[in-house]
């Protein structure tokens, strides 16, 4: 079989989830995640003692309880893994090509990027396209996924041709999918929010200062979404998931919610445009912690809008991206 006749692999990639909602599994997951130099880029001599001596001895128990509250007991998976698996399955059904093998991997946890690349190669794929489901590029997400892929091939005598999908933060298909998803979710509410918060995952400000384009990408998505929805006055930009004592990107979602409640706003909704799948940071952090904060500060109505997930809008977007990244190979 020539390379032009061999199957093409397409690997959807998202961040990850523990293999189980217990302390041991969460500790393994956090150790892998927080030891990634692209995630925490402090000098190892300073960070590793803190990670091993403090973080991994205190954080896993709390995080395990949070994962237990959102765990899919029917499938034995975290929500992010369930959604990413369904996205891969549905994409394979939508495209329907005998020559395209669609699979998924998680950067942290299982199935691993290395393992799924190996599986695709075993099935004869000499060309593999990676589609990181991170609309906005960050070194700690897309960059780390690329590292894992290249590391997986580092010692192989025979390597496949490899493509890595571009960030799609300003892609019209992405903005249209977000807008349609948000309109539908808002229409289903039993109240009309006065303000909608677009909450993106934050990064340490030091990483932005060193040249990471992530904030620029988030702001571009937000501006385009404001225009598409006609909500330039009522769609607020914010950043969540701050970790540690360092300065992170502002404004913090918690601060925006507190400010709005203090200004007399009673009804808000929160959406997470940078997340391709609902996960701990959207379901628990936004849907519980931020909700409780808003209500405690005087708010009355709160809604967390779902991510694109494996919705029709979400799958149409992924199909568009997949066809673009495999163009010329099929």
Residue, then its C-alpha position, 0 to 999 in steps of 0.5 A: x500500500x502506498x502512502x497515498x492509499x494508507x489510512x489517515x489518522x485524526x486525533x482530537x486532543x483535550x486537556x485531561x481528567x483523572x482516571x478515577x475520582x479518588x485521592x490516588x488517581x487525582x494525585x497522579x493526574x496533578x503530578x503529571x499536569x503540574x510537573x509539565x514545564x509548559x504549565x508551571x515554568x518556574x525553575x525546577x529547584x524552586x517548584x518541585x519541592x513545593x509540588x511534591x512537599x505541599x501541593x500533592x499532599x494537600x490538593x488531591x483530597x479536595x480535588x477528589x471530592x470535587x471530581x466525585x460531585x461531577x463524575x459520570x458513574x455510568x461510564x466511569x469517566x470524568x465529563x471531559x473524557x466522556x464528551x471528548x470520546x463522544x466528539x470523536x465517535x460522532x465525528x467519525x460517523x459524520x465524515x464517514x470515510x473508510x480512509x479516515x480513522x478518528x480517535x481522541x487523546x488526553x494530554x494528561x491521564x488516559x488515553x495518552x497522546x503517545x498511546x493513541x499515536x502508536x495505535x494509529x500507526x499500528x493501524x497503518x496511518x502514515x499521516x496523522x493530523x492532531x486537532x487540539x480542541x483549544x480555540x485560543x493558543x497557549x504554550x501550556x495547552x496547544x504547545x504542550x500537546x505538540x511536545x507530547x506528540x513529538x516526544x512520542x515520535x522522538x526515538x522512532x526510526x519510522x515516523x508518520x507525517x504529522x500536522x498540528x491544527x491551528x488555533x481557531x479563536x477567530x474562525x467564523x465557524x467557531x464564532x458562529x457555533x458559539x453564538x448559536x449555542x449561546x442564543x439557544x441556551x439563553x432562550x431556554x432560561x426562565x429569566x433574561x440575564x442582565x449581563x453575560x460573562x464570557x469566562x476564559x481559563x486564566x494564565x499567570x500574567x508572567x507567561x503573557x508578559x513573556x510573549x504567550x499570545x493567549x490573552x490576545x486570542x481570548x480578547x479577539x474571540x470576545x470582541x467577535x462574539x460581542x459583535x455576533x451577538x449584538x451584546x457589546x455592552x452586556x458581554x463581560x470578559x473575565x478569567x477563571x481558575x487562578x492557582x497559587x499566589x502569583x498575579x494571573x490575568x485579570x479581571x478575575x471571574x470572581x471579581x467581576x461577579x462581585x462587582x456586578x452584584x455590588x452594582x445591583x445586577x440581579x440576573x447573570x449568566x456565565x459561558x466558557x467560550x474557551x472550553x470545548x467540553x464541560x469539565x470540573x472548571x465549568x461544571x463545579x467552578x462556574x456552576x457552583x462556586x461562582x453561582x454561590x458567590x453571586x447569590x451570596x453577594x445579593x444576586x438572585x438569578x444565575x445560569x451556567x451555559x453549557x460548552x459546545x460539547x458534542x452538540x450539533x453546533x459543536x460537531x459542525x465546528x469540529x467537522x469543519x476544522x477536521x476537514x481543513x486539517x486533513x485537506x489534501x490527504x484524503 
